[in-house]
Amino acid sequence: MHIRSAALLAMLAGTAACSAQVVLNEVFPNPQGSSSFDNKWEYIELYGTPGMKLDGYAIACVFGGADPDGDNIPGPLPGGWDPGDELAEIDEAWSLDGLSLGTNGFLVLYNNASNNSGILPLLPPQTSRATFAQAHIPSTDTAGRIKNDGSQTYVLLRRRPDHSLNGNGQSVYGPDYAWRKEPNPDVNYDSRIDFGGTLPLGGESPVDGEDQNGDQTILVPAPSILEPYQMVDDLACSNSGGKEYTRSREQEISDTPGFNPDAFCRIYFFGSNPERGHRLNTQSVMEFTSMSDEEFIYGEQPVTTNTLNFDPALTKGPTDPNGQRYNALGQPDANGQYLLDDINITGFKLTPGTFNDVDSTGQGGINIAQFRFVSKDYNFDGVFSYADYAMIQDCLGTTLDDNATLINDKNTVDTGDDVAYSGWKWQGRELQSILAMMNADPADGANGTNATFVTASDVAASFRCASDVNNDGFVNGDDYDLFASYFDAADPAGDFNNDGFVNGDDYDTFASAFDAGC
């Protein structure tokens, strides 16, 4: 039993947002070797609730160009880059209409431009799949390879401007639709997705790029209308001074020392930053690692192979909780309070279409257990408890399409130029919590379908299992004994009704949940 996360409850307080969960799980944008290897090995993997329909969802690769001299003007072009790559660009974008997560919870989009994909033969039969070309959102350019240079942001999104679904679950793109390949998403190069349109809300003024000589002669077009969009999940890292476009800095990988990652793999999923580790920032001051630092293994492939392995010398991962301790100067110190070392990732590899602790042959991988979503775990602490039940009670009636008044702060010191606008209320971890809640009772809608809002049946299904204290899937005497031990010891885990006290009210509430069963 775990006490309620105050931060997450505040995040969801008052209301709540469809029918299952889905996140970015693996991204392999830069296989080693020539472009022929990109055509053969590139892929993006989603993981979530088995069978979840993905109509209306999309994936976009948003690249933030380069700014080697740090003057907030894109360019000059770094050596070895293709002309134009110093500018920001939506590099590729794919629609997930008509697709669902496989019976094992996975979907893989893969590059098959050379008709010899190395990924396709590795996919388990339970994994859903589609090629980049099949899922490509119509644009002025054709589907291609993912860029290899510059800052990278990968966005799983749902609602976006000038987009709707017809009665068959297929996307309808209006004349101003812009979440597709080629538009510049950040014409004023401020690390924020453009609103486009006109002042005061949008109307961003383009900043022209610098050519190889540092002259500001590369013309940038007028902004496209990209906000407001509904972010389901995102991930980013910076390279060569380029920009990142996550909703939160917590989703930005903060440290890529000496390499631009070839691949990313999520092994944990948190509701908030667990603050397990630290890093020395550019001012040599200790700060917490980001949430993405603690969720992903990311790094380079060995130069000589395409085996989906990571190079241990050029790969980073989550913090090792049992690692060496350090002092504030980053020096080893047995009495230090900082953890800087990563977990051991030797032997870890990408496993498209399945969990990374079970490879494509069904054999166990190295000793790193990849996360699984836990049913009715709304605060993503890895277990279902009464704290989750308390959260869903606050969210009764919420839909994914709830709106909220948001603020475009224009990124200036002067708050007088802030502009209010109507945007999507639930995004990122908030949205994931609501998705989980709506799936508590997946047959609570018309004709046994899943309702499009958090229903009383979802709440009741959560309460019925709240007394599974030991989280083994059953409500029995073991749970009663464990709760009694917490109660007798006045342990915070005995605060079953989550009111901040351990008293008779907790025993009565637990007894009611216990009698309801699971």
C-alpha positions in Angstrom: 0.0 0.0 0.0 1.4 3.4 -0.9 0.2 6.8 0.2 -1.2 9.1 -2.4 1.2 11.2 -4.5 0.3 14.8 -3.7 1.9 16.1 -6.8 -0.1 13.8 -9.1 -3.3 14.4 -7.3 -2.8 18.1 -7.7 -2.0 17.4 -11.3 -5.4 15.7 -11.8 -7.5 17.5 -9.3 -11.0 18.6 -10.0 -11.7 16.5 -13.2 -9.9 14.0 -15.3 -9.2 12.7 -19.6 -9.7 7.3 -23.9 -9.5 3.8 -23.5 -6.0 2.5 -22.9 -2.3 3.6 -22.6 0.3 4.0 -25.3 3.9 5.5 -25.1 7.0 5.8 -27.2 9.1 2.8 -26.2 12.0 2.4 -28.7 13.4 4.8 -31.3 16.1 3.7 -33.7 16.8 6.7 -36.0 20.5 6.3 -36.8 21.8 2.8 -37.6 25.6 2.7 -38.2 26.7 2.7 -41.8 25.4 4.1 -45.1 21.9 5.2 -45.9 21.2 1.7 -47.0 21.4 0.7 -43.4 18.9 3.4 -42.5 16.5 2.0 -45.1 16.9 -1.5 -43.5 17.0 -0.9 -39.7 15.2 2.3 -38.8 12.1 1.9 -36.7 9.9 3.4 -33.9 8.1 1.2 -31.4 5.1 1.9 -29.3 4.0 0.0 -26.2 0.8 0.0 -24.3 -2.5 -1.8 -23.7 -2.9 -4.7 -26.0 -5.4 -4.1 -28.8 -5.7 -0.4 -28.2 -7.0 1.3 -31.4 -4.9 4.2 -32.6 -7.2 6.1 -34.9 -6.5 9.8 -34.7 -3.0 9.3 -33.2 0.2 10.3 -35.1 4.0 10.3 -34.6 6.2 13.2 -35.6 10.0 13.5 -35.8 10.7 17.2 -35.0 14.3 18.1 -35.6 15.7 21.3 -34.1 18.5 22.0 -36.5 21.8 23.3 -35.2 23.3 26.5 -33.7 27.0 25.8 -33.1 27.8 29.4 -32.2 24.9 29.7 -29.7 23.5 33.0 -31.0 19.9 31.7 -31.4 20.2 31.9 -35.1 20.1 28.5 -36.9 23.5 27.7 -38.3 26.2 28.0 -39.5 26.0 24.6 -41.1 28.2 22.1 -39.1 30.8 20.2 -41.1 29.5 17.1 -42.9 25.9 18.1 -42.7 23.5 18.4 -45.6 22.5 21.9 -46.7 19.4 23.1 -44.9 19.7 20.7 -42.0 20.8 23.6 -39.7 17.1 24.7 -39.8 14.3 23.2 -37.7 12.0 20.8 -39.6 9.3 18.3 -39.1 11.4 15.5 -40.7 8.9 12.7 -40.9 5.3 12.3 -39.7 3.0 9.2 -39.7 -0.7 8.6 -39.1 -1.7 5.7 -36.9 -5.3 5.5 -38.3 -6.5 2.0 -38.8 -3.7 0.6 -36.6 -3.9 -1.0 -33.1 -1.4 -2.2 -30.6 -0.7 -5.9 -31.0 -2.0 -8.6 -28.7 1.3 -8.3 -26.9 0.9 -4.5 -26.6 3.4 -3.5 -29.3 3.3 -1.6 -32.6 6.4 -1.1 -34.8 6.7 1.4 -37.6 9.7 0.6 -39.7 11.7 1.8 -42.8 11.5 -0.6 -45.7 12.6 1.7 -48.4 15.0 -1.0 -49.9 12.4 -3.8 -49.5 14.9 -5.7 -47.3 14.0 -4.6 -43.8 16.1 -6.2 -41.1 13.4 -5.4 -38.5 10.4 -7.2 -40.1 11.9 -10.7 -39.6 12.5 -10.0 -36.0 8.9 -9.0 -35.1 6.9 -11.5 -33.1 3.6 -12.4 -34.8 1.6 -10.7 -32.0 3.2 -7.4 -32.8 1.3 -4.9 -35.1 3.4 -3.3 -37.8 3.4 -0.8 -40.7 6.1 0.7 -42.9 7.0 4.3 -42.9 5.6 4.6 -46.4 2.3 3.1 -45.5 1.7 5.4 -42.5 3.2 8.6 -44.2 0.9 11.6 -43.8 0.4 13.2 -47.2 2.8 16.0 -47.8 4.7 17.7 -50.6 7.5 15.3 -50.0 7.6 11.5 -49.9 8.3 9.3 -46.9 12.0 8.9 -46.2 14.7 8.2 -43.7 14.9 9.8 -40.2 17.5 12.5 -40.0 20.8 11.5 -38.4 22.0 15.0 -37.3 20.8 17.7 -35.0 18.6 17.9 -32.0 15.8 15.3 -32.0 12.3 15.4 -30.6 9.9 12.5 -31.1 6.2 13.3 -30.4 3.2 11.0 -30.1 0.2 13.2 -30.5 -3.5 13.1 -30.8 -5.5 16.3 -31.4 -3.9 18.9 -33.6 -5.1 22.0 -35.6 -7.2 21.6 -38.8 -7.5 17.8 -38.3 -10.5 15.6 -37.7 -11.7 12.0 -38.1 -14.5 10.9 -40.4 -17.0 8.2 -39.4 -14.6 5.4 -40.4 -11.8 6.6 -38.1 -9.8 8.1 -41.0 -8.0 11.5 -40.7 -9.4 14.5 -42.6 -6.8 17.1 -43.2 -7.9 20.7 -43.7 -6.1 23.3 -45.8 -4.0 24.6 -42.9 -3.0 21.2 -41.6 0.8 21.3 -40.8 1.7 18.3 -38.7 3.3 16.6 -41.7 6.8 16.2 -43.3 8.7 19.4 -44.2 7.2 22.4 -42.3 9.5 24.5 -40.2 8.0 24.1 -36.7 10.0 27.0 -35.1 10.5 29.9 -37.5 11.7 32.2 -34.7 14.0 29.5 -33.3 12.9 29.9 -29.7 12.6 26.1 -28.9 8.8 26.4 -28.9 6.4 24.9 -31.4 4.8 27.7 -33.5 1.2 28.8 -33.1 1.3 30.3 -36.6 -1.6 32.4 -37.7 -1.6 36.1 -36.7 -0.8 38.2 -33.7 -1.3 38.3 -30.8 -1.5 34.5 -30.3 0.8 33.5 -33.1 2.3 35.4 -36.0 5.9 34.4 -35.1 8.5 36.4 -36.9 10.9 34.2 -38.9 14.7 34.3 -38.1 16.7 33.5 -41.2 19.5 31.0 -40.9 23.2 31.4 -41.2 25.1 29.9 -44.1 28.5 28.2 -44.0 30.2 31.6 -43.7 27.9 32.8 -40.9 26.0 35.2 -43.2 22.2 35.3 -42.4 21.1 34.5 -45.9 19.0 31.3 -45.5 15.4 32.3 -45.8 12.8 30.8 -43.4 9.2 30.6 -44.5 6.2 32.0 -42.6 5.1 30.0 -39.6 2.7 27.0 -39.9 -0.3 26.5 -37.5 0.9 23.8 -35.2 -0.5 24.8 -31.8 -2.5 23.8 -29.8 -1.7 20.1 -30.2 -2.4 17.3 -27.7 0.9 15.6 -26.6 0.5 11.9 -25.6 4.2 11.3 -25.1 7.4 12.9 -26.1 11.2 12.5 -25.9 14.1 14.8 -26.9 17.9 15.3 -26.9 20.1 18.1 -28.1 23.0 18.1 -30.5 25.2 20.9 -32.0 23.2 23.6 -30.2 19.9 22.6 -31.8 16.5 23.1 -30.2 14.2 20.6 -28.4 10.4 20.6 -28.4 9.1 18.6 -25.5 6.3 20.0 -23.3 8.5 19.6 -20.3 12.2 19.7 -19.6 11.7 16.4 -17.8 11.2 14.7 -21.1 14.6 16.0 -22.4 17.6 13.8 -22.1 20.1 16.0 -20.4 23.4 14.4 -21.0 24.8 13.0 -24.3 28.6 13.3 -23.7 30.4 13.2 -27.0 27.7 11.4 -29.0 24.5 12.0 -30.8 22.4 8.9 -29.8 21.8 6.3 -32.4 18.9 4.7 -30.4 16.7 5.1 -27.4 14.9 2.4 -25.3 12.5 3.0 -22.4 12.9 0.7 -19.5 11.0 2.6 -16.8 7.9 4.8 -16.7 7.3 7.2 -13.9 4.5 9.6 -13.0 7.0 12.2 -11.8 10.8 12.5 -11.6 11.9 9.9 -9.0 15.0 12.1 -8.3 17.2 9.0 -8.1 20.4 10.5 -9.5 22.3 13.7 -10.0 24.5 15.3 -12.7 27.0 18.1 -12.7 25.6 20.8 -15.0 27.6 23.2 -17.1 28.2 25.4 -14.1 29.6 22.4 -12.2 26.6 22.4 -9.8 24.8 19.2 -8.9 21.2 19.0 -10.2 18.8 16.1 -10.4 18.8 14.1 -13.6 15.7 14.5 -15.8 12.8 12.0 -15.8 13.9 10.8 -19.2 17.4 10.3 -18.0 15.9 7.8 -15.5 13.6 6.1 -18.0 15.7 5.5 -21.0 18.8 3.7 -22.1 20.3 5.6 -25.0 23.5 5.7 -27.0 25.6 4.4 -29.9 25.8 1.2 -31.8 29.1 -0.5 -32.3 30.6 0.9 -35.5 31.3 -2.5 -37.1 27.9 -4.2 -36.7 24.2 -3.8 -37.0 23.2 -6.3 -34.3 20.8 -3.9 -32.4 23.3 -3.9 -29.5 24.5 -0.8 -27.7 28.1 0.2 -27.4 28.7 0.2 -23.6 31.4 2.9 -23.9 29.0 5.3 -25.6 25.7 4.5 -23.9 24.0 5.9 -20.9 21.1 4.7 -18.7 19.2 5.3 -15.5 21.0 5.8 -12.2 22.4 2.8 -10.3 20.8 3.1 -6.8 23.5 0.9 -5.4 26.4 2.8 -7.2 29.3 4.8 -5.9 28.4 7.8 -3.8 29.9 11.2 -4.6 30.3 14.6 -3.0 29.1 18.0 -4.4 32.3 18.3 -6.4 31.7 15.0 -8.2 34.4 13.2 -6.3 34.0 9.6 -4.9 33.0 9.9 -1.3 31.5 7.1 0.8 29.6 9.7 2.8 28.5 11.6 -0.2 24.8 12.2 -0.9 24.9 12.0 -4.7 24.6 9.1 -7.1 26.2 9.7 -10.6 26.8 6.3 -12.0 24.5 4.5 -14.5 23.2 0.9 -14.2 25.3 -1.7 -16.1 24.0 -1.9 -19.6 26.6 -4.3 -21.0 24.9 -6.8 -23.3 21.7 -4.7 -23.6 20.1 -4.4 -27.0 17.1 -3.2 -28.9 14.4 -5.9 -29.3 11.8 -4.5 -31.8 8.2 -5.7 -31.1 8.8 -7.2 -27.6 10.1 -6.5 -24.2 13.9 -5.9 -23.8 14.2 -8.5 -21.1 12.9 -11.1 -23.5 14.4 -11.2 -27.0 12.8 -12.2 -30.3 13.5 -15.9 -29.6 11.7 -15.8 -26.3 14.9 -16.2 -24.3 15.7 -13.9 -21.4 18.0 -10.9 -22.0 20.4 -9.3 -19.6 19.3 -8.7 -16.0 17.3 -5.5 -16.7 13.5 -5.9 -16.3 11.6 -3.5 -18.6 8.5 -1.9 -17.1 5.0 -3.2 -17.7 1.9 -1.1 -17.2 0.0 -2.3 -14.1 -3.8 -2.3 -14.2 -5.4 0.6 -12.3 -1.9 2.0 -11.4 -2.8 5.7 -12.0 0.2 7.3 -10.3 2.6 4.9 -12.1 4.4 3.7 -9.0 4.3 0.1 -10.2 1.4 -1.1 -7.9 -2.3 -0.6 -7.6 -3.3 0.7 -4.2 -6.0 2.8 -2.5 -4.0 5.9 -3.5 -5.0 5.1 -7.1 -8.6 4.7 -6.1 -8.5 8.1 -4.4 -7.2 9.6 -7.7 -9.9 8.2 -9.9 -12.6 9.4 -7.6 -11.5 13.0 -8.4 -11.6 12.3 -12.2 -15.2 11.0 -12.6 -16.8 12.3 -15.9 -13.6 13.5 -17.5 -12.9 13.0 -21.3 -9.8 13.1 -23.4 -11.2 16.2 -25.2 -11.5 18.4 -22.1 -10.3 22.0 -22.8 -8.5 24.4 -20.5 -7.5 28.0 -20.6 -3.7 28.0 -21.2 -1.1 30.8 -21.4 1.3 31.5 -24.2 3.9 33.5 -22.2 5.8 34.5 -25.4 9.0 33.5 -23.5 9.8 37.1 -22.4 10.5 38.7 -19.0 7.5 41.0 -19.6 4.3 39.2 -18.5 2.2 41.9 -20.1 2.5 40.2 -23.5 1.1 36.8 -22.2 -1.9 35.6 -24.2 -4.6 33.2 -23.0 -5.9 30.6 -25.4 -8.1 27.4 -25.3 -6.0 24.2 -25.4 -6.1 20.6 -24.5 -6.3 20.1 -20.7 -4.7 16.6 -20.5 -1.3 15.9 -21.9 1.7 13.7 -21.2 1.5 11.9 -17.8 -1.8 13.5 -17.0 -3.2 12.0 -20.2 -1.7 8.6 -19.5 -3.4 8.6 -16.1 -6.7 9.3 -17.6 -6.2 6.7 -20.3 -5.6 4.1 -17.5 -8.6 5.2 -15.6 -10.9 4.9 -18.6 -9.7 1.4 -19.0 -10.6 0.3 -15.5 -13.9 -1.1 -16.8 -13.3 -1.5 -20.6 -17.0 -2.5 -21.2 -18.8 0.4 -19.5 -20.0 2.0 -22.7 -22.8 1.3 -25.2 -23.1 -2.3 -26.3 -20.1 -3.3 -24.2 -17.7 -0.8 -25.7 -15.4 1.3 -23.6 -17.0 4.6 -22.6 -15.3 7.9 -23.8 -15.1 9.3 -20.3 -14.3 8.1 -16.8 -17.4 6.4 -15.6 -18.8 5.3 -12.2 -18.1 1.8 -13.3 -14.4 2.7 -13.7 -14.4 4.1 -10.2 -16.3 1.0 -8.8 -13.9 -1.4 -10.6 -11.0 0.4 -8.9 -12.6 0.3 -5.5 -13.3 -3.4 -5.8 -9.6 -4.1 -6.1 -8.3 -1.5 -3.6 -8.0 -4.1 -0.9 -5.4 -6.2 -2.8 -2.8 -4.8 -0.5 0.0 -7.2 -1.5 -0.8 -6.6 -5.2 -0.9 -10.3 -6.1 -4.2 -10.1 -8.1 -6.3 -11.7 -5.3 -8.2 -10.4 -2.3 -7.7 -12.9 0.6 -6.5 -13.3 4.1 -3.0 -12.4 3.1 -4.2 -8.9 2.3 -6.1 -8.7 5.6 -3.1 -9.7 7.6 -0.7 -7.3 5.8 -3.1 -4.4 6.2 -3.5 -5.3 9.9 0.2 -5.2 10.4 0.4 -1.8 8.9 -2.5 -0.6 11.0 -1.1 -2.0 14.2 2.3 -0.3 13.6 0.6 3.0 12.7 2.6 2.7 9.5 1.6 5.3 6.8 0.6 2.4 4.6 -2.2 1.8 7.1 -3.8 5.1 6.1 -6.2 3.3 3.8 -8.6 6.2 3.2 -5.7 8.5 2.6 -6.7 11.3 5.0 -3.3 11.6 6.7 -4.3 9.6 9.8 -4.2 5.9 10.8 -7.3 5.3 12.8 -10.6 3.3 12.9 -11.9 5.0 9.8 -9.1 3.3 7.8 -10.1 -0.1 9.2 -13.7 0.4 8.3 -12.9 1.6 4.8 -10.6 -1.4 4.3 -13.2 -3.8 5.5 -15.7 -2.4 3.0 -13.3 -2.8 0.1 -12.3 -6.3 1.3 -15.9 -7.4 1.4 -16.4 -6.1 -2.1 -13.7 -8.3 -3.4 -11.8 -7.9 -6.6 
